[in-house]
Amino acid sequence: MQQLIYVSYASDDFQSGDVFKIIETSARNNPTRDVTGFLVYAHDTFVQFVEGPAASLDALLDDLKADSRHERLEVLERREGRGRCFPNWRMERLAVSGGDARILEQKLRQTEISQATIARLVETVMTPRMAA
Ligand SMILES: Cc1cc2nc3c(=O)[nH]c(=O)nc-3n(C[C@H](O)[C@H](O)[C@H](O)COP(=O)(O)O)c2cc1C
């Protein structure tokens, strides 16, 4: 059982409503792959935590890298986990809004993701992106 967390950014191909579609697709596909986790979308930034067998995470990463709705995907941590943290979450959307990222911080503290990465991610989703 591995845990993986990455950050990526909505691309020009991303449309409003896509987050809903992504959650739907994930809920359909992830049980087959034995993958669970959560997704945050805030300030044009995605943070996704996924857990499952290593081969499943590799396959998901291949799909994610080919998905033109986001770009600059950067895996921040990937590690062996002692067990599954979110067994009931096929892919839960965590609402980070109104400048409140406490839910993200709280959920990540239930995982084995390092405190340094958690702090960096909270900062990232709280900061509006500059116009390119
Ligand atoms: C930020 C982001 C997160 C995603 N997370 C998942 C996921 O957890 N599981 C999944 O199957 N697809 C996820 N997708 C969609 C995949 O990139 C891809 O579109 C999908 O796996 C294709 O599935 P389909 O062939 O059943 O349409 C995500 C896409 C984005 C942009």
The ligand as an ORCA input file, in Angstrom:
! r2SCAN-3c Opt
* xyz 0 1
  C      -6.718     16.610    -11.236
  C      -7.218     15.319    -11.823
  C      -7.435     14.223    -10.983
  C      -7.910     13.020    -11.495
  N      -8.075     11.942    -10.669
  C      -8.487     10.761    -11.183
  C      -8.644      9.603    -10.341
  O      -8.425      9.627     -9.130
  N      -9.074      8.468    -10.934
  C      -9.371      8.375    -12.267
  O      -9.746      7.308    -12.727
  N      -9.233      9.449    -13.067
  C      -8.801     10.634    -12.559
  N      -8.662     11.711    -13.391
  C      -9.045     11.555    -14.813
  C      -7.950     10.857    -15.602
  O      -6.938     11.796    -15.931
  C      -8.548     10.281    -16.899
  O      -9.294     11.257    -17.565
  C      -9.470      9.107    -16.593
  O      -8.816      8.164    -15.791
  C      -9.952      8.441    -17.893
  O     -10.919      7.490    -17.519
  P     -11.952      6.912    -18.601
  O     -11.078      6.243    -19.629
  O     -12.789      5.961    -17.808
  O     -12.729      8.092    -19.131
  C      -8.184     12.917    -12.886
  C      -7.970     14.028    -13.712
  C      -7.509     15.230    -13.196
  C      -7.282     16.406    -14.113
*
